[in-house]
Amino acid sequence: MDTSMFKPTFHVDDTSDKDIHAAMRQAQASLAIEGLAVPGEGQELVRKRLRGEISQADFLKAALEIATRE
């Protein structure tokens, strides 16, 4: 699978907790408009990726696992 389109357009090291919180709120609001939501486990996974705690490859693997079991 070509994951190049999933590469973030920001540097993870430059992302503060405040920025992450704001981005997550915006994303959740956008999804809610469409009647969608990210499960709590998915939200934590995104936070870990944005903090640089996990690699992009690990993020995609975990996201796929969450998506296919939901």
Biopython code that builds the backbone (N, CA, C, O; Angstrom):
import numpy as np
from Bio.PDB.StructureBuilder import StructureBuilder

atoms = [
    (1, "MET", "N", (0.847, -1.179, 0.000)),
    (1, "MET", "CA", (0.000, 0.000, 0.000)),
    (1, "MET", "C", (0.890, 1.239, 0.000)),
    (1, "MET", "O", (1.820, 1.350, 0.798)),
    (2, "ASP", "N", (0.591, 2.166, -0.906)),
    (2, "ASP", "CA", (1.334, 3.416, -0.972)),
    (2, "ASP", "C", (0.827, 4.351, 0.110)),
    (2, "ASP", "O", (-0.320, 4.797, 0.065)),
    (3, "THR", "N", (1.685, 4.649, 1.088)),
    (3, "THR", "CA", (1.278, 5.500, 2.211)),
    (3, "THR", "C", (1.756, 6.930, 2.055)),
    (3, "THR", "O", (1.614, 7.727, 2.982)),
    (4, "SER", "N", (2.322, 7.276, 0.901)),
    (4, "SER", "CA", (2.869, 8.614, 0.731)),
    (4, "SER", "C", (1.818, 9.706, 0.874)),
    (4, "SER", "O", (2.134, 10.817, 1.300)),
    (5, "MET", "N", (0.575, 9.401, 0.525)),
    (5, "MET", "CA", (-0.467, 10.426, 0.641)),
    (5, "MET", "C", (-0.880, 10.658, 2.090)),
    (5, "MET", "O", (-1.585, 11.625, 2.381)),
    (6, "PHE", "N", (-0.452, 9.790, 3.001)),
    (6, "PHE", "CA", (-0.809, 9.924, 4.402)),
    (6, "PHE", "C", (0.261, 10.625, 5.230)),
    (6, "PHE", "O", (0.136, 10.721, 6.451)),
    (7, "LYS", "N", (1.289, 11.105, 4.592)),
    (7, "LYS", "CA", (2.367, 11.760, 5.328)),
    (7, "LYS", "C", (1.892, 13.124, 5.822)),
    (7, "LYS", "O", (1.286, 13.882, 5.064)),
    (8, "PRO", "N", (2.164, 13.441, 7.084)),
    (8, "PRO", "CA", (1.723, 14.732, 7.615)),
    (8, "PRO", "C", (2.430, 15.883, 6.922)),
    (8, "PRO", "O", (3.562, 15.743, 6.459)),
    (9, "THR", "N", (1.753, 17.024, 6.856)),
    (9, "THR", "CA", (2.321, 18.204, 6.217)),
    (9, "THR", "C", (2.933, 19.141, 7.248)),
    (9, "THR", "O", (3.149, 20.317, 6.953)),
    (10, "PHE", "N", (3.213, 18.659, 8.427)),
    (10, "PHE", "CA", (3.795, 19.445, 9.502)),
    (10, "PHE", "C", (4.900, 18.631, 10.134)),
    (10, "PHE", "O", (5.025, 17.432, 9.887)),
    (11, "HIS", "N", (5.688, 19.278, 10.937)),
    (11, "HIS", "CA", (6.736, 18.580, 11.667)),
    (11, "HIS", "C", (6.209, 18.238, 13.049)),
    (11, "HIS", "O", (5.846, 19.130, 13.816)),
    (12, "VAL", "N", (6.167, 16.975, 13.366)),
    (12, "VAL", "CA", (5.612, 16.512, 14.631)),
    (12, "VAL", "C", (6.297, 17.174, 15.814)),
    (12, "VAL", "O", (5.641, 17.501, 16.803)),
    (13, "ASP", "N", (7.594, 17.375, 15.731)),
    (13, "ASP", "CA", (8.343, 17.958, 16.842)),
    (13, "ASP", "C", (7.882, 19.370, 17.187)),
    (13, "ASP", "O", (8.083, 19.833, 18.310)),
    (14, "ASP", "N", (7.266, 20.055, 16.226)),
    (14, "ASP", "CA", (6.844, 21.439, 16.426)),
    (14, "ASP", "C", (5.414, 21.553, 16.961)),
    (14, "ASP", "O", (4.928, 22.665, 17.169)),
    (15, "THR", "N", (4.744, 20.447, 17.182)),
    (15, "THR", "CA", (3.342, 20.467, 17.573)),
    (15, "THR", "C", (3.210, 20.447, 19.091)),
    (15, "THR", "O", (3.667, 19.512, 19.748)),
    (16, "SER", "N", (2.582, 21.485, 19.645)),
    (16, "SER", "CA", (2.394, 21.571, 21.092)),
    (16, "SER", "C", (1.094, 20.880, 21.496)),
    (16, "SER", "O", (0.232, 20.627, 20.654)),
    (17, "ASP", "N", (0.959, 20.580, 22.772)),
    (17, "ASP", "CA", (-0.275, 19.974, 23.270)),
    (17, "ASP", "C", (-1.474, 20.882, 23.005)),
    (17, "ASP", "O", (-2.571, 20.401, 22.720)),
    (18, "LYS", "N", (-1.264, 22.180, 23.099)),
    (18, "LYS", "CA", (-2.343, 23.129, 22.827)),
    (18, "LYS", "C", (-2.773, 23.042, 21.361)),
    (18, "LYS", "O", (-3.966, 23.049, 21.058)),
    (19, "ASP", "N", (-1.797, 22.959, 20.455)),
    (19, "ASP", "CA", (-2.105, 22.823, 19.032)),
    (19, "ASP", "C", (-2.822, 21.512, 18.744)),
    (19, "ASP", "O", (-3.768, 21.467, 17.958)),
    (20, "ILE", "N", (-2.361, 20.447, 19.390)),
    (20, "ILE", "CA", (-2.981, 19.137, 19.198)),
    (20, "ILE", "C", (-4.430, 19.172, 19.661)),
    (20, "ILE", "O", (-5.318, 18.679, 18.966)),
    (21, "HIS", "N", (-4.670, 19.748, 20.821)),
    (21, "HIS", "CA", (-6.024, 19.836, 21.361)),
    (21, "HIS", "C", (-6.932, 20.622, 20.409)),
    (21, "HIS", "O", (-8.058, 20.205, 20.139)),
    (22, "ALA", "N", (-6.451, 21.737, 19.911)),
    (22, "ALA", "CA", (-7.240, 22.561, 18.992)),
    (22, "ALA", "C", (-7.530, 21.815, 17.694)),
    (22, "ALA", "O", (-8.653, 21.853, 17.191)),
    (23, "ALA", "N", (-6.529, 21.144, 17.157)),
    (23, "ALA", "CA", (-6.715, 20.399, 15.916)),
    (23, "ALA", "C", (-7.703, 19.244, 16.100)),
    (23, "ALA", "O", (-8.529, 18.975, 15.228)),
    (24, "MET", "N", (-7.606, 18.573, 17.237)),
    (24, "MET", "CA", (-8.520, 17.457, 17.515)),
    (24, "MET", "C", (-9.963, 17.965, 17.643)),
    (24, "MET", "O", (-10.890, 17.328, 17.145)),
    (25, "ARG", "N", (-10.148, 19.093, 18.298)),
    (25, "ARG", "CA", (-11.499, 19.659, 18.434)),
    (25, "ARG", "C", (-12.066, 20.022, 17.070)),
    (25, "ARG", "O", (-13.235, 19.751, 16.797)),
    (26, "GLN", "N", (-11.264, 20.626, 16.216)),
    (26, "GLN", "CA", (-11.717, 20.989, 14.879)),
    (26, "GLN", "C", (-12.077, 19.754, 14.065)),
    (26, "GLN", "O", (-13.101, 19.726, 13.382)),
    (27, "ALA", "N", (-11.235, 18.743, 14.142)),
    (27, "ALA", "CA", (-11.495, 17.510, 13.398)),
    (27, "ALA", "C", (-12.766, 16.835, 13.897)),
    (27, "ALA", "O", (-13.574, 16.366, 13.095)),
    (28, "GLN", "N", (-12.948, 16.783, 15.207)),
    (28, "GLN", "CA", (-14.153, 16.168, 15.773)),
    (28, "GLN", "C", (-15.402, 16.932, 15.351)),
    (28, "GLN", "O", (-16.430, 16.322, 15.057)),
    (29, "ALA", "N", (-15.325, 18.258, 15.319)),
    (29, "ALA", "CA", (-16.473, 19.069, 14.904)),
    (29, "ALA", "C", (-16.801, 18.821, 13.432)),
    (29, "ALA", "O", (-17.971, 18.713, 13.066)),
    (30, "SER", "N", (-15.782, 18.733, 12.599)),
    (30, "SER", "CA", (-15.999, 18.462, 11.178)),
    (30, "SER", "C", (-16.638, 17.098, 10.966)),
    (30, "SER", "O", (-17.556, 16.951, 10.159)),
    (31, "LEU", "N", (-16.155, 16.116, 11.684)),
    (31, "LEU", "CA", (-16.737, 14.777, 11.577)),
    (31, "LEU", "C", (-18.177, 14.756, 12.081)),
    (31, "LEU", "O", (-19.033, 14.100, 11.488)),
    (32, "ALA", "N", (-18.444, 15.468, 13.167)),
    (32, "ALA", "CA", (-19.784, 15.491, 13.745)),
    (32, "ALA", "C", (-20.801, 16.057, 12.757)),
    (32, "ALA", "O", (-21.947, 15.608, 12.721)),
    (33, "ILE", "N", (-20.393, 17.030, 11.965)),
    (33, "ILE", "CA", (-21.284, 17.595, 10.943)),
    (33, "ILE", "C", (-21.743, 16.512, 9.980)),
    (33, "ILE", "O", (-22.878, 16.535, 9.503)),
    (34, "GLU", "N", (-20.871, 15.576, 9.701)),
    (34, "GLU", "CA", (-21.186, 14.469, 8.794)),
    (34, "GLU", "C", (-21.816, 13.279, 9.518)),
    (34, "GLU", "O", (-22.107, 12.256, 8.899)),
    (35, "GLY", "N", (-22.023, 13.413, 10.816)),
    (35, "GLY", "CA", (-22.605, 12.318, 11.591)),
    (35, "GLY", "C", (-21.605, 11.222, 11.922)),
    (35, "GLY", "O", (-21.992, 10.082, 12.184)),
    (36, "LEU", "N", (-20.336, 11.559, 11.912)),
    (36, "LEU", "CA", (-19.275, 10.590, 12.187)),
    (36, "LEU", "C", (-18.538, 10.950, 13.465)),
    (36, "LEU", "O", (-18.636, 12.075, 13.955)),
    (37, "ALA", "N", (-17.802, 9.994, 13.996)),
    (37, "ALA", "CA", (-16.993, 10.228, 15.194)),
    (37, "ALA", "C", (-15.806, 9.274, 15.187)),
    (37, "ALA", "O", (-15.882, 8.176, 14.634)),
    (38, "VAL", "N", (-14.726, 9.697, 15.797)),
    (38, "VAL", "CA", (-13.542, 8.849, 15.960)),
    (38, "VAL", "C", (-13.635, 8.227, 17.344)),
    (38, "VAL", "O", (-13.828, 8.944, 18.325)),
    (39, "PRO", "N", (-13.501, 6.899, 17.444)),
    (39, "PRO", "CA", (-13.547, 6.277, 18.767)),
    (39, "PRO", "C", (-12.402, 6.770, 19.642)),
    (39, "PRO", "O", (-11.374, 7.219, 19.137)),
    (40, "GLY", "N", (-12.584, 6.686, 20.945)),
    (40, "GLY", "CA", (-11.571, 7.148, 21.887)),
    (40, "GLY", "C", (-10.194, 6.575, 21.618)),
    (40, "GLY", "O", (-9.188, 7.277, 21.717)),
    (41, "GLU", "N", (-10.155, 5.302, 21.277)),
    (41, "GLU", "CA", (-8.874, 4.656, 20.982)),
    (41, "GLU", "C", (-8.205, 5.306, 19.766)),
    (41, "GLU", "O", (-6.985, 5.468, 19.729)),
    (42, "GLY", "N", (-9.008, 5.669, 18.789)),
    (42, "GLY", "CA", (-8.488, 6.334, 17.600)),
    (42, "GLY", "C", (-7.976, 7.724, 17.918)),
    (42, "GLY", "O", (-6.958, 8.156, 17.376)),
    (43, "GLN", "N", (-8.676, 8.424, 18.793)),
    (43, "GLN", "CA", (-8.246, 9.762, 19.189)),
    (43, "GLN", "C", (-6.890, 9.708, 19.887)),
    (43, "GLN", "O", (-6.013, 10.531, 19.624)),
    (44, "GLU", "N", (-6.728, 8.748, 20.764)),
    (44, "GLU", "CA", (-5.450, 8.618, 21.472)),
    (44, "GLU", "C", (-4.337, 8.251, 20.497)),
    (44, "GLU", "O", (-3.205, 8.712, 20.647)),
    (45, "LEU", "N", (-4.645, 7.435, 19.511)),
    (45, "LEU", "CA", (-3.662, 7.061, 18.500)),
    (45, "LEU", "C", (-3.196, 8.300, 17.735)),
    (45, "LEU", "O", (-2.000, 8.471, 17.498)),
    (46, "VAL", "N", (-4.127, 9.156, 17.352)),
    (46, "VAL", "CA", (-3.778, 10.391, 16.645)),
    (46, "VAL", "C", (-2.905, 11.278, 17.530)),
    (46, "VAL", "O", (-1.912, 11.837, 17.064)),
    (47, "ARG", "N", (-3.268, 11.406, 18.792)),
    (47, "ARG", "CA", (-2.461, 12.219, 19.703)),
    (47, "ARG", "C", (-1.027, 11.691, 19.804)),
    (47, "ARG", "O", (-0.074, 12.470, 19.794)),
    (48, "LYS", "N", (-0.879, 10.364, 19.899)),
    (48, "LYS", "CA", (0.458, 9.766, 19.981)),
    (48, "LYS", "C", (1.272, 10.082, 18.731)),
    (48, "LYS", "O", (2.465, 10.375, 18.812)),
    (49, "ARG", "N", (0.616, 10.018, 17.576)),
    (49, "ARG", "CA", (1.332, 10.319, 16.334)),
    (49, "ARG", "C", (1.733, 11.786, 16.279)),
    (49, "ARG", "O", (2.854, 12.113, 15.890)),
    (50, "LEU", "N", (0.825, 12.666, 16.665)),
    (50, "LEU", "CA", (1.120, 14.095, 16.619)),
    (50, "LEU", "C", (2.211, 14.490, 17.604)),
    (50, "LEU", "O", (2.950, 15.445, 17.367)),
    (51, "ARG", "N", (2.314, 13.758, 18.707)),
    (51, "ARG", "CA", (3.381, 14.019, 19.690)),
    (51, "ARG", "C", (4.710, 13.390, 19.275)),
    (51, "ARG", "O", (5.740, 13.645, 19.898)),
    (52, "GLY", "N", (4.688, 12.577, 18.234)),
    (52, "GLY", "CA", (5.903, 11.911, 17.779)),
    (52, "GLY", "C", (6.243, 10.672, 18.573)),
    (52, "GLY", "O", (7.382, 10.206, 18.535)),
    (53, "GLU", "N", (5.269, 10.126, 19.299)),
    (53, "GLU", "CA", (5.501, 8.950, 20.141)),
    (53, "GLU", "C", (5.510, 7.659, 19.330)),
    (53, "GLU", "O", (6.072, 6.653, 19.764)),
    (54, "ILE", "N", (4.886, 7.686, 18.152)),
    (54, "ILE", "CA", (4.876, 6.511, 17.275)),
    (54, "ILE", "C", (5.203, 6.960, 15.848)),
    (54, "ILE", "O", (4.993, 8.118, 15.485)),
    (55, "SER", "N", (5.715, 6.035, 15.057)),
    (55, "SER", "CA", (6.059, 6.346, 13.671)),
    (55, "SER", "C", (4.799, 6.363, 12.800)),
    (55, "SER", "O", (3.737, 5.896, 13.211)),
    (56, "GLN", "N", (4.940, 6.906, 11.600)),
    (56, "GLN", "CA", (3.821, 6.917, 10.650)),
    (56, "GLN", "C", (3.402, 5.492, 10.303)),
    (56, "GLN", "O", (2.211, 5.200, 10.196)),
    (57, "ALA", "N", (4.373, 4.614, 10.129)),
    (57, "ALA", "CA", (4.060, 3.217, 9.798)),
    (57, "ALA", "C", (3.279, 2.552, 10.935)),
    (57, "ALA", "O", (2.305, 1.841, 10.686)),
    (58, "ASP", "N", (3.703, 2.780, 12.173)),
    (58, "ASP", "CA", (2.995, 2.204, 13.321)),
    (58, "ASP", "C", (1.591, 2.799, 13.449)),
    (58, "ASP", "O", (0.639, 2.101, 13.799)),
    (59, "PHE", "N", (1.476, 4.094, 13.162)),
    (59, "PHE", "CA", (0.176, 4.749, 13.198)),
    (59, "PHE", "C", (-0.778, 4.106, 12.199)),
    (59, "PHE", "O", (-1.910, 3.767, 12.543)),
    (60, "LEU", "N", (-0.317, 3.938, 10.961)),
    (60, "LEU", "CA", (-1.174, 3.366, 9.927)),
    (60, "LEU", "C", (-1.575, 1.926, 10.251)),
    (60, "LEU", "O", (-2.715, 1.525, 10.019)),
    (61, "LYS", "N", (-0.643, 1.166, 10.781)),
    (61, "LYS", "CA", (-0.943, -0.223, 11.146)),
    (61, "LYS", "C", (-2.013, -0.267, 12.238)),
    (61, "LYS", "O", (-2.972, -1.031, 12.135)),
    (62, "ALA", "N", (-1.854, 0.544, 13.276)),
    (62, "ALA", "CA", (-2.814, 0.569, 14.377)),
    (62, "ALA", "C", (-4.167, 1.112, 13.920)),
    (62, "ALA", "O", (-5.213, 0.605, 14.326)),
    (63, "ALA", "N", (-4.144, 2.150, 13.068)),
    (63, "ALA", "CA", (-5.401, 2.719, 12.564)),
    (63, "ALA", "C", (-6.173, 1.684, 11.753)),
    (63, "ALA", "O", (-7.396, 1.590, 11.860)),
    (64, "LEU", "N", (-5.467, 0.919, 10.951)),
    (64, "LEU", "CA", (-6.114, -0.135, 10.168)),
    (64, "LEU", "C", (-6.725, -1.188, 11.072)),
    (64, "LEU", "O", (-7.832, -1.663, 10.817)),
    (65, "GLU", "N", (-6.016, -1.557, 12.124)),
    (65, "GLU", "CA", (-6.545, -2.538, 13.084)),
    (65, "GLU", "C", (-7.818, -2.025, 13.743)),
    (65, "GLU", "O", (-8.787, -2.770, 13.886)),
    (66, "ILE", "N", (-7.823, -0.758, 14.145)),
    (66, "ILE", "CA", (-9.005, -0.170, 14.776)),
    (66, "ILE", "C", (-10.162, -0.129, 13.784)),
    (66, "ILE", "O", (-11.292, -0.482, 14.121)),
    (67, "ALA", "N", (-9.875, 0.304, 12.563)),
    (67, "ALA", "CA", (-10.930, 0.456, 11.549)),
    (67, "ALA", "C", (-11.553, -0.869, 11.157)),
    (67, "ALA", "O", (-12.754, -0.930, 10.894)),
    (68, "THR", "N", (-10.768, -1.925, 11.112)),
    (68, "THR", "CA", (-11.309, -3.195, 10.656)),
    (68, "THR", "C", (-12.024, -3.980, 11.751)),
    (68, "THR", "O", (-12.756, -4.926, 11.457)),
    (69, "ARG", "N", (-11.820, -3.602, 12.997)),
    (69, "ARG", "CA", (-12.514, -4.328, 14.056)),
    (69, "ARG", "C", (-13.775, -3.585, 14.510)),
    (69, "ARG", "O", (-14.624, -4.169, 15.184)),
    (70, "GLU", "N", (-13.905, -2.323, 14.152)),
    (70, "GLU", "CA", (-15.087, -1.529, 14.560)),
    (70, "GLU", "C", (-16.302, -1.960, 13.768)),
    (70, "GLU", "O", (-17.389, -1.416, 13.962)),
]
sb = StructureBuilder()
sb.init_structure("model")
sb.init_model(0)
sb.init_chain("A")
sb.init_seg("    ")
for serial, (resi, resn, name, xyz) in enumerate(atoms, 1):
    if name == "N":
        sb.init_residue(resn, " ", resi, " ")
    sb.init_atom(name, np.array(xyz, "f"), 0.0, 1.0, " ", f" {name:<3s}", serial, name[0])
structure = sb.get_structure()
